[in-house]
């Protein structure tokens, strides 16, 4: 149908989900670094709408994609910090999933906008 998914999802963003208190400090810091990348990426994503910003949307989309990739990398690194037998908190899995969705949106935008 050619329509894009909205750049924001209803409700609270995954980056606002609380992490369990027992989250190890090193993993927490990595997740928070990912959250910073994610929030910055969202600013660029919201400015990357081709219907609203004819001249700069492509550059904004590229910036958003780069930052979402960095966020996904931080979240993946945090997941690797858990033992194989440990349960990874849903707040971290949700962050990773939501970031992957945003990466897909940026890729879709870059292809459809050419």
C-alpha positions as CSV (number, residue, x, y, z in Angstrom):
1,X,0.0,0.0,0.0
2,X,3.1,2.3,0.2
3,X,2.2,3.7,3.6
4,X,4.9,3.9,6.2
5,X,4.5,2.9,9.8
6,X,4.4,5.9,12.1
7,X,7.8,6.8,13.6
8,X,6.5,6.5,17.1
9,X,4.5,3.8,18.7
10,X,1.5,4.4,21.0
11,X,2.2,4.3,24.7
12,X,5.4,4.5,26.6
13,X,8.7,4.1,24.5
14,X,10.7,1.0,25.4
15,X,13.6,3.3,26.6
16,X,11.3,4.4,29.4
17,X,10.7,0.9,30.7
18,X,12.4,0.3,34.0
19,X,15.2,-2.1,34.3
20,X,15.2,-4.7,37.1
21,X,17.0,-3.4,40.2
22,X,19.3,-6.5,40.0
23,X,20.7,-5.4,36.6
24,X,24.5,-5.4,36.9
25,X,26.1,-1.9,36.8
26,X,28.1,-2.6,33.6
27,X,25.1,-3.9,31.7
28,X,23.0,-1.0,33.0
29,X,25.6,1.5,31.7
30,X,25.6,-0.2,28.3
31,X,21.8,-0.1,28.1
32,X,21.8,3.6,29.1
33,X,24.3,4.3,26.4
34,X,21.9,2.6,24.0
35,X,19.1,4.7,25.3
36,X,21.0,7.9,24.6
37,X,21.6,6.8,21.0
38,X,18.0,5.8,20.7
39,X,16.6,9.1,21.9
40,X,19.0,11.1,19.7
41,X,18.0,8.9,16.7
42,X,14.3,9.6,17.4
43,X,14.9,13.3,17.0
44,X,16.5,12.8,13.6
45,X,13.8,10.2,12.6
46,X,11.0,12.7,13.4
47,X,12.8,15.3,11.2
48,X,13.2,12.8,8.3
49,X,9.7,12.8,7.0
50,X,10.0,13.5,3.2
51,X,6.6,15.1,3.1
52,X,7.6,17.7,5.6
53,X,11.2,18.3,4.9
54,X,11.9,18.0,1.2
55,X,15.6,19.1,1.3
56,X,17.0,17.6,4.5
57,X,15.0,14.5,5.1
58,X,17.6,12.2,3.5
59,X,20.4,13.4,5.7
60,X,18.2,13.2,8.8
61,X,17.2,9.7,7.9
62,X,20.9,8.7,7.5
63,X,21.7,10.2,10.9
64,X,18.8,8.4,12.5
65,X,19.8,5.1,10.9
66,X,23.4,5.4,12.1
67,X,22.2,6.2,15.7
68,X,19.7,3.4,15.8
69,X,22.4,1.0,14.7
70,X,24.6,2.2,17.6
71,X,21.7,1.8,20.0
72,X,21.0,-1.8,18.7
73,X,24.7,-2.5,19.1
74,X,24.7,-1.4,22.7
75,X,21.6,-3.4,23.5
76,X,23.1,-6.5,21.8
77,X,26.3,-6.0,23.8
78,X,24.1,-5.7,27.0
79,X,22.4,-9.0,26.1
80,X,25.7,-10.7,25.7
81,X,26.6,-9.6,29.2
82,X,24.1,-12.1,30.6
83,X,25.0,-15.7,31.2
84,X,23.5,-18.1,28.7
85,X,21.2,-19.5,31.4
86,X,20.1,-16.1,32.6
87,X,16.8,-14.6,31.7
88,X,17.3,-11.4,29.8
89,X,14.9,-8.7,31.1
90,X,12.0,-7.9,28.9
91,X,12.8,-4.2,29.2
92,X,16.1,-4.9,27.3
93,X,14.5,-7.2,24.8
94,X,11.8,-4.6,24.1
95,X,14.4,-1.9,23.6
96,X,16.3,-4.1,21.1
97,X,13.1,-5.0,19.2
98,X,11.8,-1.5,19.0
99,X,15.2,-0.3,17.7
100,X,15.2,-3.0,15.0
101,X,11.7,-1.7,13.9
102,X,13.1,1.8,13.7
103,X,16.1,0.6,11.6
104,X,13.7,-1.1,9.2
105,X,11.6,2.1,8.9
106,X,14.8,4.2,8.1
107,X,15.8,1.6,5.5
108,X,12.3,1.6,4.0
109,X,12.3,5.4,3.9
110,X,15.7,5.6,2.2
111,X,14.6,3.2,-0.6
112,X,11.1,4.7,-1.1
113,X,12.5,8.3,-1.1
114,X,14.9,7.8,-3.9
